[in-house]
Amino acid sequence: MDNIANKYASTIFSAAAPVIHIHGVGGKRWKRNVAKGSRIGPWMQGDYEIIDELAWKAKQPCLYLVGASDSTIRYVGISRNGLKHRWRTSPAFDAETGLKLSAKQLFHSQCWRHIEAESCSTPGMSYEVRTITANRLNSVLEQLGEPLSAFCVLRDDEESLVASIERWLCNHSSSALASWNRAMTGKKLSEC
């Protein structure tokens, strides 16, 4: 089933709109201005570009996938309010001095540490974040046929449709699909 899941995921990825390209990470470490928790940092700065501003800012339920330059899909996620709510640009502060940096930094709470680790172990790795709306996803599922076309019964409930496909893909995760996902997969978090 893993090969079929990879094929379906690749088809959905190909149909999704490319929104963010992450060329790599580096530079001075930065911190987020949040009260506490693991999301503060310090983090490496991303070399990224928003390649579809309209898709990034669209406020509608969507499925998003993070593909790596080695052609594997590393992460599958959803947003009820659009991609910008998951892939945020945040005011950034130098981790050593506390001074505010001139540019906001891109951040995703589940993916960023993986991007950092892979960028260190595999220099030159890049990533593309793609998004697909529920309406477009429904069309792709109809073309794919069973078993995924069965989810088309949810076409009038956009949140449920994208959430169901996220869950299905995560339930079929492997080293070549959704290897960064932890929720719904039963995987244990490994330390990098």
ZAGU-559712 format. One line per field, with one value per atom (N, C-alpha, C): x, y, z; residue number from 1. Coordinates in Angstrom, 2 decimals. Layout:
<kepas>
x: X|...
y: Y|...
z: Z|...
nr: NUM|...
</kepas>
This chain:
<kepas>
x: 0.82|0.00|0.86|2.09|2.94|3.22|3.48|3.75|2.54|1.35|0.12|-0.06|0.16|0.04|1.03|2.26|3.26|2.80|2.22|1.74|0.60|-0.35|-1.46|-0.95|-0.02|0.54|1.26|2.00|2.71|1.74|0.63|-0.38|-1.00|-1.32|-1.88|-0.85|0.41|1.48|1.61|1.56|1.67|0.51|-0.67|-1.86|-1.91|-1.14|-1.15|-0.34|-0.67|0.02|1.32|2.46|3.70|3.58|3.86|3.66|4.95|5.72|6.95|8.10|9.21|10.42|11.45|11.97|12.99|14.29|15.21|16.48|17.45|17.28|18.15|18.06|18.91|18.94|20.39|20.57|21.91|21.88|23.03|23.12|23.03|22.83|22.72|21.45|21.56|20.37|19.46|18.16|17.16|16.19|15.46|14.41|13.11|12.02|10.69|10.31|9.46|8.99|7.69|7.83|6.69|7.03|6.03|6.23|7.14|6.87|7.65|7.41|8.11|7.89|8.96|8.83|9.84|9.82|8.79|8.70|9.54|10.13|10.93|12.19|12.87|14.11|15.26|16.48|16.88|16.78|16.54|16.35|17.36|17.63|18.45|17.56|18.13|17.38|17.16|15.99|15.68|15.95|16.47|16.61|15.40|14.38|13.11|12.51|11.55|10.75|9.30|8.40|6.98|6.74|6.43|6.31|4.87|3.90|2.50|1.85|1.93|1.43|-0.07|-0.84|-2.29|-2.65|-1.98|-2.25|-1.79|-0.70|-0.20|-1.17|-1.81|-2.71|-4.17|-4.53|-5.92|-6.45|-7.63|-8.22|-9.30|-8.86|-9.80|-9.11|-9.89|-9.29|-8.43|-7.28|-6.38|-5.56|-5.10|-4.11|-2.80|-1.72|-0.42|0.59|1.53|2.54|3.91|4.90|6.27|7.07|7.52|8.34|9.80|10.69|12.12|12.70|13.89|14.52|14.92|14.82|15.07|13.77|12.72|11.43|10.59|10.86|9.99|9.17|7.99|7.09|7.35|7.88|8.31|7.17|6.23|5.21|3.89|2.80|1.45|0.70|0.09|-0.64|-1.90|-2.67|-3.88|-3.93|-4.71|-5.03|-6.48|-7.19|-8.60|-8.69|-7.65|-7.68|-6.67|-6.04|-5.08|-3.64|-2.77|-1.38|-0.59|-0.87|-0.12|-0.27|-1.32|-1.52|-0.65|-0.11|0.78|2.24|2.47|3.82|3.88|4.23|4.19|5.54|5.47|6.67|6.53|7.57|7.52|8.60|8.31|9.40|10.48|11.73|12.84|13.83|14.43|15.39|16.67|17.81|19.10|19.18|19.52|19.53|20.58|21.66|22.73|22.50|22.14|22.06|20.66|19.64|18.26|17.77|18.62|18.23|17.32|16.36|15.41|16.12|15.90|16.47|15.62|16.23|15.52|14.43|14.59|13.62|12.88|11.60|10.84|11.38|11.19|11.69|10.53|10.68|9.70|9.83|8.68|8.70|7.49|7.73|6.66|7.05|6.18|6.56|6.95|6.34|6.69|7.83|7.96|8.93|10.29|10.35|11.59|12.80|12.65|13.82|14.27|13.33|13.69|14.45|13.98|14.67|16.10|16.25|17.59|18.48|17.96|18.76|19.17|18.23|18.56|19.51|19.34|20.23|21.67|21.82|23.17|23.74|22.91|23.40|23.48|22.65|22.62|22.64|23.82|23.90|23.32|22.63|22.03|20.59|20.07|18.68|17.78|16.75|15.77|14.38|13.40|12.04|11.04|9.91|8.82|7.54|6.85|5.57|4.48|3.61|2.50|1.18|0.16|-1.16|-2.22|-3.25|-4.38|-5.66|-6.57|-7.86|-8.76|-9.77|-10.69|-11.36|-11.76|-12.43|-11.52|-10.28|-9.31|-8.97|-8.82|-8.52|-9.62|-10.87|-12.00|-11.88|-11.52|-11.36|-10.26|-9.15|-8.04|-8.46|-9.17|-9.62|-10.55|-11.44|-12.34|-11.54|-10.46|-9.62|-8.82|-8.43|-7.64|-8.46|-9.74|-10.58|-10.44|-11.00|-11.00|-9.57|-9.26|-10.14|-10.33|-9.46|-9.53|-10.76|-11.32|-12.51|-13.70|-13.64|-14.72|-14.83|-13.72|-13.74|-14.50|-14.83|-15.56|-16.96|-17.46|-18.75|-18.66|-17.44|-17.23|-17.05|-17.33|-17.06|-17.71|-18.83|-19.51|-19.00|-18.09|-17.48|-15.97|-15.49|-14.10|-13.10|-13.36|-12.44|-12.34|-13.46|-13.45|-12.75|-12.93|-12.29|-10.78|-10.23|-8.77|-8.21|-8.94|-8.49|-8.49|-9.47|-9.54|-8.40|-8.03|-6.92|-5.60|-5.45|-4.25|-4.11|-5.18|-5.15|-4.83|-5.44|-5.20|-3.72|-3.17|-1.76|-0.84|-1.15|-0.33|-0.43|-1.58|-1.74|-0.94|-0.52|0.28|1.69|2.15|3.47|4.57|5.70|6.87|8.09|9.23|10.43|10.32|9.46|9.29|8.01|7.25|6.01|5.72|5.61|5.22|6.12|7.42|8.35|8.52|8.15|8.24|6.97|5.90|4.64|4.76|4.22|4.21|2.78|1.92|0.53|-0.13|-0.94|-1.73|-0.91|0.41|1.21|1.71|1.68|2.20|3.72|4.39|5.85|6.30|7.44|8.04|8.95|9.01|9.85|11.30|12.14|13.56|14.33|15.37|16.20|17.21|17.43|18.41|19.72
y: -1.21|0.00|1.26|1.17|2.36|2.94|2.06|2.56|3.27|2.75|3.39|4.72|4.76|6.01|7.05|6.63|7.55|8.09|7.21|7.63|8.64|8.37|9.30|10.63|10.57|11.80|12.62|11.95|12.65|13.31|12.63|13.21|14.45|14.38|15.54|16.66|16.34|17.34|18.04|17.27|17.85|18.78|18.47|19.29|20.53|20.53|21.64|22.82|24.00|25.22|25.41|25.60|25.91|27.29|27.40|28.66|29.19|28.34|28.77|27.88|28.52|27.75|28.10|27.07|27.25|26.71|27.62|27.25|26.63|26.94|26.42|27.29|27.00|27.77|28.10|29.12|29.51|30.87|31.50|32.83|32.81|34.01|34.14|33.47|32.91|32.31|33.41|33.14|34.12|33.48|34.32|33.87|34.56|33.89|34.48|35.21|36.20|36.97|36.35|35.19|34.50|34.25|34.06|33.99|32.85|31.64|30.49|29.32|28.23|27.01|26.77|25.64|25.22|26.04|26.84|27.61|28.89|29.22|30.43|30.34|29.21|29.05|28.88|29.10|29.81|28.95|29.63|28.98|29.53|28.75|29.24|30.03|31.04|31.86|31.08|31.26|30.60|31.49|30.88|31.55|31.07|31.90|31.46|32.55|32.15|33.11|32.64|33.59|33.31|33.45|32.35|32.39|32.56|32.42|32.68|33.36|34.68|35.49|35.30|35.21|35.04|33.70|32.63|31.32|31.28|31.98|32.01|32.74|33.81|34.62|34.17|33.25|32.82|32.27|32.72|32.31|31.27|30.05|28.94|27.64|26.63|25.35|24.80|24.27|23.72|22.58|21.73|20.70|21.25|21.09|21.51|20.38|20.36|19.31|19.96|19.41|19.90|18.85|19.22|18.33|18.75|17.78|18.06|17.91|18.45|18.40|16.98|16.02|14.61|13.90|14.69|14.21|13.43|13.56|12.93|13.99|13.60|14.49|14.26|15.29|15.16|15.39|16.26|16.64|16.89|16.51|16.76|17.45|18.58|19.31|19.96|20.52|21.23|22.57|23.45|24.70|25.02|25.39|25.79|27.20|28.01|29.43|29.83|28.89|29.20|28.95|28.87|28.48|29.47|30.75|31.76|31.57|30.90|30.66|29.51|28.71|27.62|27.95|28.56|28.98|30.49|30.90|32.32|32.98|34.29|35.10|35.88|35.81|36.39|37.44|38.48|39.37|38.52|38.83|38.01|38.86|38.22|38.88|38.05|38.73|38.06|37.25|35.98|35.08|35.48|36.11|36.50|37.88|38.85|40.24|40.66|39.96|40.34|41.48|41.98|43.08|42.56|43.40|43.02|42.98|41.89|41.76|42.56|42.96|43.81|43.07|41.77|41.00|39.99|39.82|38.76|37.41|36.40|35.07|34.09|33.18|32.14|31.07|30.53|29.51|28.59|27.30|26.31|25.43|25.34|24.71|23.23|22.48|21.07|20.83|21.65|21.37|22.02|23.16|23.94|23.19|22.47|21.76|20.64|20.04|19.02|19.66|20.82|21.53|21.86|22.35|22.66|21.42|20.33|19.10|18.56|18.53|18.02|18.94|20.24|21.19|21.03|20.67|20.43|19.10|18.06|16.74|16.56|17.30|17.19|18.59|19.21|20.56|20.60|21.68|21.83|21.37|20.76|20.32|21.55|21.51|22.59|21.99|22.87|22.41|23.31|22.72|23.47|23.14|24.20|24.04|24.30|23.34|23.47|23.36|24.02|23.98|23.65|22.98|22.64|22.87|23.60|23.88|22.65|22.63|21.49|21.26|22.33|22.19|21.52|21.99|21.40|19.97|19.75|18.42|17.43|17.86|16.99|16.52|17.42|17.06|16.02|16.21|15.26|13.89|13.87|12.61|11.85|12.58|11.94|11.26|11.91|11.33|10.13|10.14|9.03|7.76|7.89|6.71|6.16|4.97|4.31|3.99|4.09|4.37|5.87|6.74|8.15|8.87|8.43|9.11|8.96|7.99|7.83|9.06|9.78|10.99|12.15|12.01|13.07|13.30|12.37|12.60|13.80|14.20|15.34|16.67|16.67|17.86|19.13|19.04|20.23|20.64|19.88|20.20|20.28|21.45|21.62|21.21|21.60|21.24|19.73|19.06|17.60|16.90|17.42|16.80|16.88|18.08|18.19|17.43|17.45|16.74|15.23|14.73|13.29|12.82|13.62|13.25|13.36|14.38|14.47|13.19|12.81|11.62|10.37|10.21|9.03|8.97|10.09|10.11|9.83|10.42|10.18|8.73|8.14|6.73|5.80|6.30|5.53|6.11|6.76|7.38|6.32|6.75|5.88|6.80|6.23|7.06|7.97|7.61|8.41|9.25|9.21|9.98|10.37|11.67|12.23|11.77|11.67|11.20|12.20|13.47|14.47|14.54|13.96|13.97|13.08|13.55|12.75|12.49|13.48|13.31|12.30|11.46|10.48|9.34|9.33|8.28|7.28|7.64|6.76|6.77|7.65|7.72|8.45|8.05|8.75|9.85|10.93|12.04|11.67|11.78|11.49|12.80|12.71|13.90|14.01|15.22|15.47|15.92
z: 0.00|0.00|0.00|0.56|0.61|-0.77|-1.75|-3.10|-3.68|-3.42|-3.90|-3.19|-1.88|-1.12|-1.64|-1.94|-2.49|-3.84|-4.66|-5.97|-5.83|-4.94|-4.73|-4.19|-3.24|-2.67|-3.74|-4.60|-5.69|-6.66|-6.94|-7.83|-7.19|-5.90|-5.20|-5.15|-4.87|-4.84|-6.19|-7.26|-8.61|-8.93|-8.41|-8.66|-7.77|-6.70|-5.74|-6.27|-5.78|-6.20|-5.41|-6.10|-5.39|-4.75|-3.45|-2.75|-2.13|-1.49|-0.83|-1.28|-1.63|-1.93|-0.86|-0.19|0.85|0.28|0.00|-0.63|0.37|1.65|2.69|3.93|4.90|6.14|6.47|7.30|7.72|8.39|8.45|9.03|10.54|11.10|12.56|13.06|14.23|14.84|15.36|15.33|15.75|16.71|17.42|18.33|17.99|18.33|18.16|19.44|19.30|20.44|20.96|21.56|22.18|23.63|24.46|25.91|26.35|25.86|26.31|25.38|25.66|24.90|23.85|23.17|22.20|20.91|20.71|19.47|19.50|20.63|20.75|19.90|19.96|19.24|20.20|19.79|18.58|17.32|16.21|14.91|13.92|12.89|11.79|10.84|10.22|9.28|7.98|7.40|6.15|4.95|3.91|2.62|1.81|1.73|1.15|0.28|-0.52|-1.28|-1.33|-1.20|-1.38|-2.88|-3.55|-5.01|-5.47|-4.57|-4.90|-3.71|-3.69|-2.58|-2.37|-3.45|-3.33|-2.68|-3.08|-2.48|-1.02|-0.70|0.67|1.59|1.07|1.89|1.85|0.94|0.80|2.12|2.51|3.80|3.56|3.35|3.16|3.55|3.88|4.25|3.12|3.50|2.49|3.07|2.17|2.47|1.95|2.71|2.18|2.35|1.44|1.41|1.26|1.96|1.86|1.12|-0.07|-0.87|-0.81|-0.80|-0.77|-2.17|-2.36|-3.68|-4.08|-3.18|-3.54|-3.96|-4.20|-4.72|-3.72|-2.43|-1.44|-0.72|-0.31|0.43|1.91|2.55|3.94|4.95|4.61|5.60|4.89|5.56|5.08|6.22|5.92|6.95|6.40|7.31|6.92|7.65|7.08|7.76|7.47|8.51|8.32|7.76|8.00|7.64|6.59|5.95|4.91|5.32|4.32|4.51|5.37|5.26|6.01|7.52|7.95|9.38|9.89|9.00|9.40|9.07|7.93|7.51|7.69|8.90|9.27|9.04|8.81|8.91|10.20|11.03|12.37|12.54|13.35|13.74|14.41|14.10|14.59|15.37|16.38|17.24|17.28|17.15|17.20|18.49|18.37|19.54|20.57|20.13|21.07|21.67|20.84|21.31|21.71|21.18|21.44|20.56|19.68|18.78|17.68|17.32|16.27|14.92|14.18|12.84|11.86|10.76|9.80|9.03|8.87|8.08|8.96|8.68|9.35|8.88|9.71|9.39|9.23|8.27|8.02|9.10|9.53|10.58|10.46|10.75|10.88|12.05|13.05|14.32|14.18|13.31|13.18|12.20|11.18|10.11|10.28|10.98|10.92|11.46|12.58|13.12|12.18|11.44|10.45|9.28|8.85|7.77|8.19|9.43|9.93|9.95|10.50|10.63|9.25|8.32|6.99|6.25|6.43|5.76|6.25|7.52|8.06|7.56|7.52|7.13|5.61|4.88|3.42|2.81|2.74|2.17|0.76|0.47|-0.85|-0.94|0.13|0.14|0.13|-0.68|-0.72|-0.60|-0.34|-0.06|-0.77|-1.12|-1.71|-0.94|-0.53|0.15|-0.89|-1.05|-2.00|-1.25|-1.79|-1.17|-2.21|-1.73|-2.60|-1.82|-2.42|-1.78|-1.86|-1.04|-1.00|-2.35|-3.03|-4.32|-5.35|-5.44|-6.37|-5.95|-4.64|-4.12|-4.49|-4.38|-4.74|-6.19|-7.09|-8.51|-8.69|-7.99|-8.08|-7.54|-6.43|-5.84|-6.78|-7.45|-8.42|-9.52|-9.97|-11.03|-10.54|-9.27|-8.73|-8.56|-8.32|-8.11|-6.71|-6.51|-5.19|-4.76|-3.49|-2.37|-2.09|-2.64|-2.26|-2.78|-3.88|-4.40|-3.45|-2.54|-1.56|-0.66|-0.48|0.34|-0.31|-1.58|-2.29|-1.70|-0.91|-0.24|0.70|1.06|1.96|1.21|-0.09|-0.91|-0.38|0.32|0.83|2.22|2.78|4.06|3.85|3.45|3.03|4.11|5.35|6.44|6.61|6.57|6.75|5.59|4.37|3.21|3.32|3.58|3.65|4.86|5.99|7.18|6.95|6.23|5.96|5.07|4.09|3.21|3.97|4.80|5.64|6.48|7.14|8.00|7.18|6.00|5.18|4.78|4.33|3.92|5.11|6.27|7.47|7.93|7.79|8.17|7.26|6.10|5.15|5.03|6.09|6.05|5.98|5.45|5.31|5.23|4.97|4.82|3.60|2.66|1.45|1.45|2.54|2.61|4.06|4.28|5.58|6.72|6.45|7.48|8.62|8.41|9.47|10.32|9.86|10.62|11.84|12.96|14.18|14.63|14.57|14.97|14.04|14.56|13.82|13.22|13.42|12.82|13.85|15.13|16.16|16.24|15.48|15.51|16.76|17.26|18.37|17.82|18.52|18.15|18.40|17.38|17.57|17.74|18.53|18.76|17.65|17.18|16.12|16.71
nr: 1|1|1|2|2|2|3|3|3|4|4|4|5|5|5|6|6|6|7|7|7|8|8|8|9|9|9|10|10|10|11|11|11|12|12|12|13|13|13|14|14|14|15|15|15|16|16|16|17|17|17|18|18|18|19|19|19|20|20|20|21|21|21|22|22|22|23|23|23|24|24|24|25|25|25|26|26|26|27|27|27|28|28|28|29|29|29|30|30|30|31|31|31|32|32|32|33|33|33|34|34|34|35|35|35|36|36|36|37|37|37|38|38|38|39|39|39|40|40|40|41|41|41|42|42|42|43|43|43|44|44|44|45|45|45|46|46|46|47|47|47|48|48|48|49|49|49|50|50|50|51|51|51|52|52|52|53|53|53|54|54|54|55|55|55|56|56|56|57|57|57|58|58|58|59|59|59|60|60|60|61|61|61|62|62|62|63|63|63|64|64|64|65|65|65|66|66|66|67|67|67|68|68|68|69|69|69|70|70|70|71|71|71|72|72|72|73|73|73|74|74|74|75|75|75|76|76|76|77|77|77|78|78|78|79|79|79|80|80|80|81|81|81|82|82|82|83|83|83|84|84|84|85|85|85|86|86|86|87|87|87|88|88|88|89|89|89|90|90|90|91|91|91|92|92|92|93|93|93|94|94|94|95|95|95|96|96|96|97|97|97|98|98|98|99|99|99|100|100|100|101|101|101|102|102|102|103|103|103|104|104|104|105|105|105|106|106|106|107|107|107|108|108|108|109|109|109|110|110|110|111|111|111|112|112|112|113|113|113|114|114|114|115|115|115|116|116|116|117|117|117|118|118|118|119|119|119|120|120|120|121|121|121|122|122|122|123|123|123|124|124|124|125|125|125|126|126|126|127|127|127|128|128|128|129|129|129|130|130|130|131|131|131|132|132|132|133|133|133|134|134|134|135|135|135|136|136|136|137|137|137|138|138|138|139|139|139|140|140|140|141|141|141|142|142|142|143|143|143|144|144|144|145|145|145|146|146|146|147|147|147|148|148|148|149|149|149|150|150|150|151|151|151|152|152|152|153|153|153|154|154|154|155|155|155|156|156|156|157|157|157|158|158|158|159|159|159|160|160|160|161|161|161|162|162|162|163|163|163|164|164|164|165|165|165|166|166|166|167|167|167|168|168|168|169|169|169|170|170|170|171|171|171|172|172|172|173|173|173|174|174|174|175|175|175|176|176|176|177|177|177|178|178|178|179|179|179|180|180|180|181|181|181|182|182|182|183|183|183|184|184|184|185|185|185|186|186|186|187|187|187|188|188|188|189|189|189|190|190|190|191|191|191|192|192|192
</kepas>
